[in-house]
Amino acid sequence: MMIATDEEVKRAFQQMHNAIKDVFALPPSGLKSWAFGSAVAFITTTFSLCRQLHDEKRLPTAVETSQQQVIADAVKNRHLIITQPDSTPKGMADPDAANFRHLRNAFAHGNWTRDLSPAPSTPPNQDMKIILEDYYPGQTTPNWRATIDFADLLNLAEKLLVDTFNGMP
């Protein structure tokens, strides 16, 4: 069932990007207090909308490929640090696709936590780590795990939004 026209979906991505620019803008006192929640919401919404479009066969292949490349670049540049890679034959054969799938699942299922133990001299919202995990259905041990700094999460959210918007028809 169609949730919206392609034009309406693209407009939603554009509105999310406008919001992200406002939320992540640095006022004199630092990031806005809701920036962390917004980053998670933007990534989750981007992945959810794209999953719905994929199920409706309306997602251009280039969009998912582009999103996968954004994740691969984050891993390559050590912004997204994979601490437990997918060790299945499929995951080992194509780690970029596996990391994309597991990251999407971690956000879709709420399998992320904040590490609230930064160094005492670290200002709030800086150098805060987010731990992401993915699990097989019905399991309690993760089959994939990664960490990302707060600032890198903000950048990743914006890059995913921009690439997704640019790839939509």
DSSP file with accessible surface (Angstrom, degrees, kcal/mol):
  #  RESIDUE AA STRUCTURE BP1 BP2  ACC     N-H-->O    O-->H-N    N-H-->O    O-->H-N    TCO  KAPPA ALPHA  PHI   PSI    X-CA   Y-CA   Z-CA
    1    1 A M              0   0  202      0, 0.0     2,-0.2     0, 0.0    55,-0.1   0.000 360.0 360.0 360.0 129.5    0.0    0.0    0.0
    2    2 A M        -     0   0  117      1,-0.2     3,-0.1    54,-0.0    51,-0.0  -0.477 360.0-167.6 -70.4 128.0    1.4    3.4   -1.0
    3    3 A I        -     0   0   82      1,-0.3     2,-0.3    -2,-0.2    -1,-0.2   0.754  68.9 -24.4 -86.0 -27.7    2.2    5.6    1.9
    4    4 A A  S    S-     0   0   22      4,-0.0    -1,-0.3     0, 0.0     2,-0.0  -0.956  76.2 -82.1-171.0 164.6    2.7    8.7   -0.1
    5    5 A T     >  -     0   0   62     -2,-0.3     4,-2.4    -3,-0.1     5,-0.2  -0.323  45.3-108.4 -71.7 163.3    3.7    9.8   -3.6
    6    6 A D  H  > S+     0   0   56      1,-0.2     4,-2.7     2,-0.2     5,-0.2   0.894 122.3  53.7 -58.6 -38.9    7.4   10.0   -4.5
    7    7 A E  H  > S+     0   0  162      2,-0.2     4,-2.2     1,-0.2    -1,-0.2   0.909 108.7  48.2 -63.8 -41.3    7.1   13.8   -4.5
    8    8 A E  H  > S+     0   0  114      2,-0.2     4,-2.1     1,-0.2    -2,-0.2   0.903 112.1  49.4 -66.8 -38.6    5.6   13.8   -0.9
    9    9 A V  H  X S+     0   0    4     -4,-2.4     4,-2.3     2,-0.2    -2,-0.2   0.938 110.9  49.3 -65.5 -44.5    8.3   11.4    0.3
   10   10 A K  H  X S+     0   0   56     -4,-2.7     4,-2.3     1,-0.2    -2,-0.2   0.912 110.0  51.9 -62.0 -39.8   11.1   13.5   -1.2
   11   11 A R  H  X S+     0   0  114     -4,-2.2     4,-2.7     2,-0.2    -1,-0.2   0.897 106.8  53.8 -63.2 -38.2    9.5   16.6    0.5
   12   12 A A  H  X S+     0   0   29     -4,-2.1     4,-2.5     2,-0.2    -2,-0.2   0.930 108.9  48.2 -62.2 -43.1    9.5   14.7    3.8
   13   13 A F  H  X S+     0   0    0     -4,-2.3     4,-2.2     2,-0.2    -2,-0.2   0.905 111.5  51.0 -62.9 -38.9   13.3   14.1    3.4
   14   14 A Q  H  X S+     0   0   76     -4,-2.3     4,-2.4     2,-0.2    -2,-0.2   0.929 110.6  48.0 -64.9 -42.6   13.8   17.8    2.5
   15   15 A Q  H  X S+     0   0  100     -4,-2.7     4,-2.3     1,-0.2    -2,-0.2   0.897 110.5  51.9 -65.3 -38.7   11.9   18.9    5.6
   16   16 A M  H  X S+     0   0   25     -4,-2.5     4,-2.6     2,-0.2    -1,-0.2   0.908 109.7  49.9 -63.8 -38.6   13.9   16.4    7.8
   17   17 A H  H  X S+     0   0   39     -4,-2.2     4,-2.2     2,-0.2    -2,-0.2   0.916 109.0  51.3 -67.8 -39.4   17.1   17.9    6.3
   18   18 A N  H  X S+     0   0   74     -4,-2.4     4,-1.4     1,-0.2    -1,-0.2   0.920 112.6  47.0 -60.5 -41.3   15.9   21.5    7.1
   19   19 A A  H  X S+     0   0   40     -4,-2.3     4,-3.1     1,-0.2     5,-0.2   0.902 108.8  54.1 -66.5 -40.4   15.2   20.4   10.6
   20   20 A I  H  X S+     0   0    0     -4,-2.6     4,-2.6     1,-0.2    -1,-0.2   0.891 105.1  53.8 -63.5 -38.0   18.6   18.6   11.0
   21   21 A K  H  < S+     0   0  108     -4,-2.2     4,-0.4     1,-0.2    -1,-0.2   0.895 113.9  42.9 -63.9 -36.5   20.4   21.8    9.9
   22   22 A D  H >< S+     0   0   94     -4,-1.4     3,-0.7    -5,-0.2    -2,-0.2   0.938 115.9  46.5 -73.3 -46.1   18.5   23.7   12.7
   23   23 A V  H 3< S+     0   0   10     -4,-3.1     9,-0.8     1,-0.2    -2,-0.2   0.890 116.5  43.7 -65.5 -39.2   18.9   21.1   15.4
   24   24 A F  T 3< S+     0   0   28     -4,-2.6    -1,-0.2    -5,-0.2    -2,-0.2   0.490  85.1 116.9 -89.2  -1.6   22.6   20.5   14.7
   25   25 A A  S <  S-     0   0   46     -3,-0.7     7,-0.4    -4,-0.4    -3,-0.0  -0.430  70.3-121.4 -65.4 138.6   23.5   24.1   14.4
   26   26 A L        -     0   0  132      5,-0.1     5,-0.2    -2,-0.1    -1,-0.1  -0.731  26.1-165.5 -88.5 106.9   25.9   25.1   17.2
   27   27 A P    >   -     0   0   43      0, 0.0     3,-2.4     0, 0.0     0, 0.0  -0.388  45.3 -90.9 -75.8 170.0   24.5   27.9   19.4
   28   28 A P  T 3  S+     0   0  148      0, 0.0     3,-0.1     0, 0.0    -2,-0.0   0.823 128.3  51.5 -53.7 -30.5   27.1   29.7   21.6
   29   29 A S  T 3  S-     0   0  118      1,-0.3     2,-0.2     0, 0.0    -3,-0.0   0.437 119.6-101.1 -89.6   2.8   26.4   27.2   24.5
   30   30 A G    <   -     0   0   27     -3,-2.4    -1,-0.3    95,-0.0     3,-0.1  -0.637  68.6  -9.0 111.2-171.0   26.9   24.1   22.3
   31   31 A L  S    S-     0   0   36     -2,-0.2    -5,-0.1    -5,-0.2    -7,-0.1  -0.225  79.2 -95.5 -61.3 151.2   24.5   21.6   20.6
   32   32 A K    >   -     0   0   46     -9,-0.8     3,-2.0    -7,-0.4     4,-0.3  -0.345  36.2-115.0 -64.9 148.9   20.8   21.8   21.3
   33   33 A S  T 3  S+     0   0  105      1,-0.3     3,-0.4     2,-0.1     4,-0.3   0.755 113.0  52.0 -62.5 -24.6   19.8   19.4   24.0
   34   34 A W  T 3> S+     0   0  132      1,-0.2     4,-2.4     2,-0.1    -1,-0.3   0.340  76.9 103.6 -95.9  10.5   17.6   17.3   21.7
   35   35 A A  H <> S+     0   0    0     -3,-2.0     4,-2.5     1,-0.2    -1,-0.2   0.898  79.0  51.4 -61.7 -40.7   20.3   16.8   19.0
   36   36 A F  H  > S+     0   0   17     -3,-0.4     4,-2.1    -4,-0.3     5,-0.2   0.969 112.8  44.0 -62.7 -51.4   21.0   13.2   20.1
   37   37 A G  H  > S+     0   0   43     -4,-0.3     4,-2.6     1,-0.2    -1,-0.2   0.887 113.3  52.6 -61.1 -37.2   17.4   12.1   20.0
   38   38 A S  H  X S+     0   0   22     -4,-2.4     4,-3.1     2,-0.2    -1,-0.2   0.909 106.4  52.4 -65.8 -42.3   16.9   13.9   16.7
   39   39 A A  H  X S+     0   0    0     -4,-2.5     4,-2.3     2,-0.2     5,-0.2   0.939 112.3  45.5 -59.4 -45.2   19.9   12.2   15.1
   40   40 A V  H  X S+     0   0   12     -4,-2.1     4,-2.8     1,-0.2     5,-0.2   0.933 114.3  49.0 -63.3 -43.0   18.5    8.8   16.1
   41   41 A A  H  X S+     0   0   47     -4,-2.6     4,-2.9    -5,-0.2     5,-0.2   0.910 110.7  50.0 -64.6 -41.6   15.0    9.8   14.9
   42   42 A F  H  X S+     0   0   22     -4,-3.1     4,-2.3     2,-0.2    -1,-0.2   0.921 114.2  44.1 -64.6 -43.9   16.3   11.1   11.5
   43   43 A I  H  X S+     0   0    0     -4,-2.3     4,-2.6    -5,-0.2     5,-0.2   0.949 115.7  47.8 -65.7 -45.9   18.3    7.9   10.9
   44   44 A T  H  X S+     0   0   34     -4,-2.8     4,-2.7    -5,-0.2    -2,-0.2   0.928 113.8  46.6 -61.6 -44.7   15.4    5.7   12.0
   45   45 A T  H  X S+     0   0   57     -4,-2.9     4,-2.9    -5,-0.2     5,-0.3   0.914 111.4  51.8 -65.6 -41.8   12.9    7.6    9.9
   46   46 A T  H  X S+     0   0    0     -4,-2.3     4,-2.2    -5,-0.2    -2,-0.2   0.955 114.3  42.7 -59.1 -49.5   15.2    7.6    6.8
   47   47 A F  H  X S+     0   0    6     -4,-2.6     4,-2.3     1,-0.2    -2,-0.2   0.901 115.1  50.5 -64.6 -40.3   15.7    3.8    7.0
   48   48 A S  H  X S+     0   0   63     -4,-2.7     4,-2.3    -5,-0.2    -2,-0.2   0.928 111.8  46.1 -65.4 -46.1   12.0    3.2    7.8
   49   49 A L  H  X S+     0   0   34     -4,-2.9     4,-2.7     1,-0.2    -1,-0.2   0.922 113.9  49.5 -62.0 -42.3   10.7    5.2    4.9
   50   50 A C  H  X S+     0   0    5     -4,-2.2     4,-2.7    -5,-0.3    -2,-0.2   0.884 109.1  52.2 -65.6 -36.5   13.2    3.6    2.6
   51   51 A R  H  X S+     0   0  111     -4,-2.3     4,-2.6     2,-0.2    -1,-0.2   0.925 110.6  48.1 -64.4 -42.8   12.2    0.1    3.8
   52   52 A Q  H  X S+     0   0   67     -4,-2.3     4,-1.7     2,-0.2    -2,-0.2   0.937 112.8  47.9 -62.5 -44.7    8.6    0.9    3.0
   53   53 A L  H  <>S+     0   0    0     -4,-2.7     5,-3.2     1,-0.2     6,-0.8   0.892 110.9  52.0 -63.4 -38.3    9.5    2.3   -0.4
   54   54 A H  H ><5S+     0   0   82     -4,-2.7     3,-1.8     4,-0.2    -1,-0.2   0.931 108.3  50.5 -61.6 -46.4   11.6   -0.9   -1.1
   55   55 A D  H 3<5S+     0   0   90     -4,-2.6    -1,-0.2     1,-0.3    -2,-0.2   0.830 111.2  48.8 -61.7 -31.7    8.7   -3.1   -0.1
   56   56 A E  T 3<5S-     0   0   35     -4,-1.7    -1,-0.3    -5,-0.2    -2,-0.2   0.368 114.4-120.5 -86.6   2.4    6.5   -1.1   -2.5
   57   57 A K  T < 5S+     0   0  187     -3,-1.8    -3,-0.2    -5,-0.1    -2,-0.1   0.830  85.4 112.6  60.2  35.4    9.2   -1.5   -5.2
   58   58 A R      < +     0   0   40     -5,-3.2    -4,-0.2    -6,-0.1    -5,-0.1   0.358  41.5 101.5-115.3   2.1    9.5    2.3   -5.4
   59   59 A L  S    S-     0   0   21     -6,-0.8   109,-0.1    -9,-0.1     5,-0.0  -0.785  74.4-126.6 -92.1 117.9   13.0    2.7   -4.0
   60   60 A P    >>  -     0   0   40      0, 0.0     3,-1.4     0, 0.0     4,-1.1  -0.367  15.2-127.7 -60.5 139.0   15.6    3.3   -6.7
   61   61 A T  H 3> S+     0   0  117      1,-0.3     4,-2.3     2,-0.2     5,-0.2   0.858 107.9  64.9 -55.7 -34.0   18.4    0.8   -6.4
   62   62 A A  H 3> S+     0   0   65      1,-0.2     4,-2.4     2,-0.2    -1,-0.3   0.810  95.7  57.6 -61.8 -30.2   20.8    3.8   -6.5
   63   63 A V  H <> S+     0   0    0     -3,-1.4     4,-2.8   104,-0.2    -1,-0.2   0.960 109.1  42.1 -67.5 -49.7   19.4    5.1   -3.2
   64   64 A E  H  X S+     0   0   54     -4,-1.1     4,-2.6     2,-0.2    -2,-0.2   0.911 115.4  51.3 -64.4 -38.2   20.2    1.9   -1.2
   65   65 A T  H  X S+     0   0   81     -4,-2.3     4,-2.0     1,-0.2    -1,-0.2   0.923 111.5  47.6 -62.4 -42.0   23.6    1.6   -3.0
   66   66 A S  H  X S+     0   0   34     -4,-2.4     4,-2.1     2,-0.2    -2,-0.2   0.914 111.8  49.2 -66.3 -43.6   24.3    5.2   -2.0
   67   67 A Q  H  X S+     0   0    2     -4,-2.8     4,-2.1     1,-0.2    -2,-0.2   0.922 110.0  52.0 -61.1 -42.9   23.2    4.7    1.6
   68   68 A Q  H  X S+     0   0   39     -4,-2.6     4,-2.7     1,-0.2    -1,-0.2   0.896 108.6  51.1 -61.2 -38.4   25.4    1.5    1.8
   69   69 A Q  H  X S+     0   0   96     -4,-2.0     4,-2.9     2,-0.2    -1,-0.2   0.883 105.6  55.0 -68.6 -36.1   28.4    3.6    0.5
   70   70 A V  H  X S+     0   0   13     -4,-2.1     4,-2.0     2,-0.2    -1,-0.2   0.939 112.0  44.2 -59.9 -44.0   27.8    6.3    3.2
   71   71 A I  H  X S+     0   0    0     -4,-2.1     4,-2.2     2,-0.2    -2,-0.2   0.929 112.6  51.4 -66.9 -44.2   28.0    3.5    5.8
   72   72 A A  H  X S+     0   0    7     -4,-2.7     4,-2.9     1,-0.2    -2,-0.2   0.903 110.2  49.6 -60.4 -40.5   31.1    1.9    4.2
   73   73 A D  H  X S+     0   0   57     -4,-2.9     4,-2.5     2,-0.2     6,-0.2   0.897 108.4  52.8 -65.3 -39.5   32.8    5.3    4.1
   74   74 A A  H  <>S+     0   0   11     -4,-2.0     5,-2.7    -5,-0.2     6,-1.8   0.900 113.0  44.7 -62.5 -38.6   32.0    5.8    7.8
   75   75 A V  H ><5S+     0   0   33     -4,-2.2     3,-1.8     4,-0.2    -2,-0.2   0.947 113.2  49.9 -68.6 -47.4   33.6    2.4    8.6
   76   76 A K  H 3<5S+     0   0  150     -4,-2.9    -2,-0.2     1,-0.3    -1,-0.2   0.883 112.5  47.2 -59.5 -39.1   36.6    3.0    6.4
   77   77 A N  T 3<5S-     0   0   86     -4,-2.5    -1,-0.3    -5,-0.2    -2,-0.2   0.322 114.8-117.2 -86.9   6.7   37.2    6.5    8.0
   78   78 A R  T < 5S+     0   0  162     -3,-1.8    -3,-0.2     2,-0.3     3,-0.2   0.744  84.1 118.2  64.1  27.7   36.8    4.9   11.5
   79   79 A H  S   <S+     0   0   70     -5,-2.7    70,-0.7     1,-0.3     2,-0.6   0.807  80.4  39.8 -86.6 -35.3   33.8    7.0   12.3
   80   80 A L  E    S-A  148   0A   1     -6,-1.8     2,-0.7    -9,-0.2    -1,-0.3  -0.973  85.7-159.2-111.7 111.9   31.7    3.9   12.7
   81   81 A I  E     -A  147   0A  44     66,-2.8    66,-2.4    -2,-0.6     2,-0.7  -0.854   7.3-147.2-102.1 115.0   33.8    1.3   14.4
   82   82 A I  E     +A  146   0A  34     -2,-0.7    64,-0.3    64,-0.2    -2,-0.0  -0.711  22.1 172.7 -80.9 113.4   32.7   -2.3   14.0
   83   83 A T  E    S+     0   0A  75     62,-1.6    63,-0.2    -2,-0.7    -1,-0.2   0.636  77.4  25.6 -97.4 -18.5   33.6   -4.1   17.2
   84   84 A Q  E    S-A  145   0A  65     61,-2.2    61,-1.8     2,-0.0    -1,-0.3  -0.766  82.9-158.7-143.3  94.8   31.9   -7.4   16.3
   85   85 A P        -     0   0   81      0, 0.0     2,-0.5     0, 0.0     7,-0.1  -0.254  35.4 -88.0 -71.8 163.2   31.6   -8.0   12.6
   86   86 A D        -     0   0   10      5,-0.2    58,-0.1     1,-0.1    12,-0.1  -0.598  40.5-169.5 -68.8 117.4   29.0  -10.3   11.0
   87   87 A S        +     0   0   96     -2,-0.5    -1,-0.1    56,-0.4    57,-0.1   0.310  47.1 112.3 -98.5  10.3   30.8  -13.6   11.0
   88   88 A T  S  > S-     0   0   32      1,-0.1     4,-2.8     4,-0.0     5,-0.3  -0.417  82.8-110.3 -75.3 158.5   28.3  -15.5    8.8
   89   89 A P  H  > S+     0   0  112      0, 0.0     4,-2.0     0, 0.0     5,-0.2   0.910 121.3  49.7 -55.0 -40.7   29.5  -16.5    5.3
   90   90 A K  H  > S+     0   0  147      1,-0.2     4,-1.6     2,-0.2     8,-0.2   0.914 112.4  47.2 -64.5 -42.5   27.2  -13.9    3.7
   91   91 A G  H  4 S+     0   0    2      1,-0.2     7,-0.3     2,-0.2    -1,-0.2   0.873 113.4  47.3 -67.2 -37.6   28.5  -11.2    6.1
   92   92 A M  H  < S+     0   0  130     -4,-2.8    -1,-0.2     1,-0.2    -2,-0.2   0.843 109.7  54.1 -73.9 -30.5   32.1  -12.1    5.4
   93   93 A A  H  < S+     0   0   87     -4,-2.0    -2,-0.2    -5,-0.3    -1,-0.2   0.854 128.1  16.5 -71.6 -34.4   31.6  -12.2    1.7
   94   94 A D     X  +     0   0   76     -4,-1.6     4,-2.3    -5,-0.2    -1,-0.3  -0.631  67.3 169.9-140.1  78.0   30.1   -8.6    1.6
   95   95 A P  H  > S+     0   0   66      0, 0.0     4,-3.1     0, 0.0     5,-0.2   0.842  78.2  58.7 -62.8 -30.6   30.9   -6.8    4.8
   96   96 A D  H  > S+     0   0   69      2,-0.2     4,-2.2     1,-0.2     5,-0.2   0.941 109.5  43.0 -63.7 -45.6   29.6   -3.4    3.4
   97   97 A A  H  > S+     0   0   24     -3,-0.2     4,-2.6     2,-0.2    -1,-0.2   0.906 115.1  51.0 -65.2 -39.3   26.2   -4.9    2.8
   98   98 A A  H  X S+     0   0    2     -4,-2.3     4,-3.0    -7,-0.3     5,-0.2   0.931 110.3  48.0 -64.6 -45.0   26.3   -6.6    6.2
   99   99 A N  H  X S+     0   0   11     -4,-3.1     4,-2.5     2,-0.2     5,-0.2   0.909 112.8  49.3 -63.7 -39.8   27.2   -3.4    8.1
  100  100 A F  H  X S+     0   0    5     -4,-2.2     4,-2.4    -5,-0.2    -2,-0.2   0.955 113.7  45.8 -61.4 -48.6   24.5   -1.5    6.3
  101  101 A R  H  X S+     0   0   56     -4,-2.6     4,-2.5     1,-0.2    -2,-0.2   0.928 115.3  45.9 -62.4 -45.3   21.9   -4.2    7.1
  102  102 A H  H  X S+     0   0    3     -4,-3.0     4,-2.7     2,-0.2    -1,-0.2   0.891 112.0  50.5 -69.2 -38.6   23.0   -4.5   10.8
  103  103 A L  H  X S+     0   0    0     -4,-2.5     4,-2.1    -5,-0.2     5,-0.2   0.939 111.3  49.2 -62.8 -44.8   23.1   -0.7   11.3
  104  104 A R  H  X S+     0   0   36     -4,-2.4     4,-2.8    -5,-0.2    -2,-0.2   0.932 113.1  47.4 -58.7 -44.4   19.6   -0.3    9.8
  105  105 A N  H  X S+     0   0   38     -4,-2.5     4,-2.5     2,-0.2     6,-0.3   0.887 106.9  56.9 -65.5 -39.4   18.4   -3.2   12.1
  106  106 A A  H  <>S+     0   0    0     -4,-2.7     5,-2.6     1,-0.2     4,-0.3   0.923 115.0  37.5 -59.1 -43.0   20.1   -1.6   15.2
  107  107 A F  H ><5S+     0   0    4     -4,-2.1     3,-0.8     3,-0.2    -2,-0.2   0.898 114.8  54.3 -75.8 -38.7   18.2    1.6   14.7
  108  108 A A  H 3<5S+     0   0   55     -4,-2.8    -2,-0.2     1,-0.2    -1,-0.2   0.870 117.4  36.4 -63.0 -35.5   14.9   -0.1   13.5
  109  109 A H  T 3<5S-     0   0  125     -4,-2.5    -1,-0.2    -5,-0.2    -2,-0.2   0.344 111.6-114.7-101.7   6.2   14.8   -2.2   16.7
  110  110 A G  T < 5 +     0   0   43     -3,-0.8     2,-1.4    -4,-0.3    -3,-0.2   0.805  60.4 153.1  68.8  29.3   16.1    0.3   19.1
  111  111 A N      < +     0   0   43     -5,-2.6    22,-2.7    -6,-0.3     2,-0.3  -0.447  35.3 102.9 -92.7  63.7   19.3   -1.7   19.8
  112  112 A W  E     -B  132   0A  75     -2,-1.4     2,-0.3    20,-0.2    20,-0.2  -0.986  44.5-173.6-139.6 149.9   21.5    1.3   20.8
  113  113 A T  E     -B  131   0A  76     18,-2.2    18,-3.0    -2,-0.3     2,-0.4  -0.977  23.5-120.9-139.4 155.4   22.7    2.6   24.1
  114  114 A R  E     -B  130   0A 108     -2,-0.3     2,-0.9    16,-0.2    16,-0.2  -0.814  16.8-137.4 -96.6 134.7   24.6    5.7   25.2
  115  115 A D  E     -B  129   0A  60     14,-3.1    14,-0.6    -2,-0.4    -2,-0.0  -0.824  21.5-173.5 -88.3 106.1   27.9    5.2   27.0
  116  116 A L        +     0   0  122     -2,-0.9    -1,-0.1     1,-0.2    12,-0.1   0.123  57.0  93.0 -91.3  23.1   27.5    7.9   29.7
  117  117 A S        +     0   0   87     12,-0.1    -1,-0.2     3,-0.0    -2,-0.0  -0.402  49.9 159.4-115.1  57.4   31.0    7.6   31.1
  118  118 A P        -     0   0   61      0, 0.0    10,-0.1     0, 0.0     9,-0.1  -0.297  55.7 -77.1 -70.7 165.2   33.1   10.2   29.2
  119  119 A A    >   -     0   0   47      8,-0.1     3,-2.2     1,-0.1     0, 0.0  -0.282  45.1-114.6 -59.1 145.3   36.3   11.4   30.7
  120  120 A P  T 3  S+     0   0  139      0, 0.0    -1,-0.1     0, 0.0    -3,-0.0   0.813 115.5  52.4 -55.9 -29.6   35.7   13.9   33.5
  121  121 A S  T 3  S+     0   0  111      2,-0.1    -2,-0.1     0, 0.0     0, 0.0   0.500  85.4 107.6 -86.5  -1.3   37.3   16.8   31.5
  122  122 A T  S <  S-     0   0   33     -3,-2.2     3,-0.1     1,-0.1     4,-0.0  -0.629  72.5-123.8 -81.4 127.9   35.1   16.2   28.5
  123  123 A P    >   -     0   0   65      0, 0.0     3,-1.6     0, 0.0    -1,-0.1  -0.289  44.4 -80.2 -62.8 154.9   32.4   18.8   27.9
  124  124 A P  T 3  S+     0   0  116      0, 0.0     3,-0.1     0, 0.0     4,-0.0  -0.210 115.4  16.8 -55.4 146.6   28.8   17.5   27.7
  125  125 A N  T 3  S+     0   0   55      1,-0.2     2,-0.4    -3,-0.1     3,-0.2   0.529 101.8 110.8  67.7   8.3   27.8   15.9   24.3
  126  126 A Q  S <  S-     0   0  118     -3,-1.6    -1,-0.2     1,-0.2     3,-0.1  -0.944  84.5  -0.3-115.9 137.2   31.4   15.6   23.2
  127  127 A D  S    S+     0   0   88     -2,-0.4     2,-0.4     1,-0.2    -1,-0.2   0.732  86.0 154.0  63.0  22.6   33.2   12.3   22.8
  128  128 A M        -     0   0   10     -3,-0.2    22,-2.4   -10,-0.1     2,-0.3  -0.712  35.4-141.2 -81.3 129.7   30.0   10.4   23.9
  129  129 A K  E     -BC 115 149A  68    -14,-0.6   -14,-3.1    -2,-0.4     2,-0.5  -0.729   8.7-155.5 -93.9 142.7   30.0    6.9   22.4
  130  130 A I  E     -BC 114 148A   0     18,-2.9    18,-1.9    -2,-0.3     2,-0.5  -0.972  10.1-148.9-115.3 129.7   26.9    5.2   21.1
  131  131 A I  E     -BC 113 147A  45    -18,-3.0   -18,-2.2    -2,-0.5     2,-0.4  -0.886  13.1-166.3-102.3 125.5   26.9    1.4   21.1
  132  132 A L  E     +BC 112 146A   1     14,-3.2    14,-2.5    -2,-0.5     2,-0.3  -0.922   8.8 177.9-114.2 137.2   24.9   -0.2   18.4
  133  133 A E  E     - C   0 145A  34    -22,-2.7     2,-0.3    -2,-0.4    12,-0.2  -0.973  15.2-159.9-138.5 152.9   23.9   -3.9   18.3
  134  134 A D  E     - C   0 144A   6     10,-2.1     9,-2.5    -2,-0.3    10,-1.1  -0.975  13.3-166.9-130.3 146.3   22.0   -6.3   16.1
  135  135 A Y  E     - C   0 142A  63     -2,-0.3     3,-0.1     7,-0.3     5,-0.0  -0.937  26.6-111.1-130.1 151.7   20.5   -9.7   17.2
  136  136 A Y    >   -     0   0  111      5,-0.5     3,-2.3    -2,-0.3     5,-0.1  -0.534  61.1 -80.8 -70.9 149.3   19.1  -12.7   15.5
  137  137 A P  T 3  S+     0   0  127      0, 0.0    -1,-0.1     0, 0.0     3,-0.1  -0.274 117.4  10.0 -54.1 132.1   15.3  -13.0   16.3
  138  138 A G  T 3  S+     0   0   83      1,-0.3     2,-0.2    -3,-0.1    -2,-0.0   0.462 103.9 117.8  78.7   2.3   14.8  -14.5   19.7
  139  139 A Q    <   -     0   0  113     -3,-2.3    -1,-0.3     1,-0.1    -4,-0.0  -0.662  50.2-161.3-100.9 157.1   18.5  -14.3   20.7
  140  140 A T  S    S+     0   0  124     -2,-0.2    -1,-0.1    -3,-0.1    -2,-0.0   0.446  72.5  78.7-112.9  -4.7   20.0  -12.3   23.5
  141  141 A T  S    S-     0   0   95     -5,-0.1    -5,-0.5     2,-0.0    -2,-0.1  -0.911  85.4-118.4-105.9 127.6   23.6  -12.3   22.3
  142  142 A P  E     - C   0 135A  13      0, 0.0    -7,-0.3     0, 0.0     3,-0.1  -0.324  15.4-162.3 -65.5 146.4   24.4   -9.7   19.5
  143  143 A N  E    S+     0   0A  19     -9,-2.5   -56,-0.4     1,-0.3     2,-0.3   0.395  82.4  25.6-103.2  -0.6   25.6  -11.0   16.2
  144  144 A W  E     + C   0 134A   0    -10,-1.1   -10,-2.1   -58,-0.1     2,-0.3  -0.956  67.0 178.5-158.7 141.7   27.0   -7.6   15.2
  145  145 A R  E     +AC  84 133A  82    -61,-1.8   -61,-2.2    -2,-0.3   -62,-1.6  -0.997   4.5 165.7-148.2 145.3   28.2   -4.6   17.3
  146  146 A A  E     -AC  82 132A   0    -14,-2.5   -14,-3.2    -2,-0.3     2,-0.3  -0.966  20.1-142.7-150.7 163.5   29.6   -1.2   16.6
  147  147 A T  E     -AC  81 131A  28    -66,-2.4   -66,-2.8    -2,-0.3     2,-0.3  -0.950  14.2-177.2-128.6 153.4   30.3    2.1   18.3
  148  148 A I  E     -AC  80 130A   3    -18,-1.9   -18,-2.9    -2,-0.3   -68,-0.1  -0.990  26.8-118.2-147.9 139.2   30.1    5.7   17.0
  149  149 A D  E  >  - C   0 129A  40    -70,-0.7     4,-2.3    -2,-0.3   -20,-0.2  -0.476  31.2-113.7 -72.4 154.2   30.9    9.0   18.6
  150  150 A F  H  > S+     0   0    2    -22,-2.4     4,-2.1     1,-0.2     5,-0.2   0.920 117.0  49.4 -54.2 -48.9   28.1   11.5   19.1
  151  151 A A  H  > S+     0   0   56      1,-0.2     4,-2.1     2,-0.2    -1,-0.2   0.894 110.8  50.5 -62.0 -38.5   29.5   14.0   16.5
  152  152 A D  H  > S+     0   0   26      1,-0.2     4,-2.7     2,-0.2    -1,-0.2   0.846 106.4  55.6 -68.6 -32.8   29.9   11.2   14.0
  153  153 A L  H  X S+     0   0    0     -4,-2.3     4,-2.6     2,-0.2    -2,-0.2   0.921 107.3  49.7 -63.5 -42.4   26.3   10.1   14.5
  154  154 A L  H  X S+     0   0   13     -4,-2.1     4,-2.0     1,-0.2    -2,-0.2   0.937 113.2  46.1 -61.3 -46.1   25.2   13.6   13.7
  155  155 A N  H  X S+     0   0   82     -4,-2.1     4,-2.7     1,-0.2    -2,-0.2   0.902 112.1  50.9 -63.9 -41.7   27.3   13.6   10.5
  156  156 A L  H  X S+     0   0    7     -4,-2.7     4,-2.7     2,-0.2     5,-0.2   0.917 108.1  52.6 -63.0 -42.5   26.1   10.2    9.5
  157  157 A A  H  X S+     0   0    0     -4,-2.6     4,-2.1     1,-0.2    -1,-0.2   0.935 112.7  44.4 -59.5 -44.9   22.4   11.2   10.0
  158  158 A E  H  X S+     0   0   61     -4,-2.0     4,-2.8     2,-0.2     5,-0.2   0.929 112.5  50.9 -68.5 -42.2   22.9   14.2    7.7
  159  159 A K  H  X S+     0   0  113     -4,-2.7     4,-2.6     1,-0.2     5,-0.3   0.916 110.8  49.2 -62.3 -41.6   24.8   12.3    5.1
  160  160 A L  H  X S+     0   0    0     -4,-2.7     4,-2.3    -5,-0.2    -1,-0.2   0.920 112.4  48.2 -63.3 -42.6   22.2    9.6    4.9
  161  161 A L  H  X S+     0   0    1     -4,-2.1     4,-2.8    -5,-0.2     5,-0.2   0.939 113.7  46.0 -62.5 -47.1   19.4   12.2    4.6
  162  162 A V  H  X S+     0   0   45     -4,-2.8     4,-2.9     1,-0.2     5,-0.2   0.940 114.7  46.8 -63.9 -46.3   21.2   14.1    1.8
  163  163 A D  H  X S+     0   0   49     -4,-2.6     4,-1.5    -5,-0.2    -1,-0.2   0.898 114.0  48.4 -63.4 -38.7   22.1   11.0   -0.2
  164  164 A T  H  X S+     0   0    0     -4,-2.3     4,-1.0    -5,-0.3    -2,-0.2   0.941 112.9  47.4 -67.1 -45.8   18.6    9.6    0.2
  165  165 A F  H >< S+     0   0   51     -4,-2.8     3,-0.8     1,-0.2    -2,-0.2   0.940 112.4  49.7 -59.4 -47.0   17.0   12.9   -0.9
  166  166 A N  H 3< S+     0   0  106     -4,-2.9    -1,-0.2     1,-0.2    -2,-0.2   0.796 111.2  50.2 -65.3 -27.0   19.4   13.2   -3.9
  167  167 A G  H 3< S+     0   0   27     -4,-1.5    -1,-0.2    -5,-0.2  -104,-0.2   0.605  87.8  99.1 -88.3 -12.0   18.7    9.7   -5.0
  168  168 A M    <<        0   0    6     -4,-1.0  -109,-0.1    -3,-0.8  -161,-0.0  -0.489 360.0 360.0 -76.2 145.2   14.9   10.0   -4.9
  169  169 A P              0   0   92      0, 0.0  -159,-0.1     0, 0.0    -1,-0.1  -0.224 360.0 360.0 -68.2 360.0   13.1   10.6   -8.3
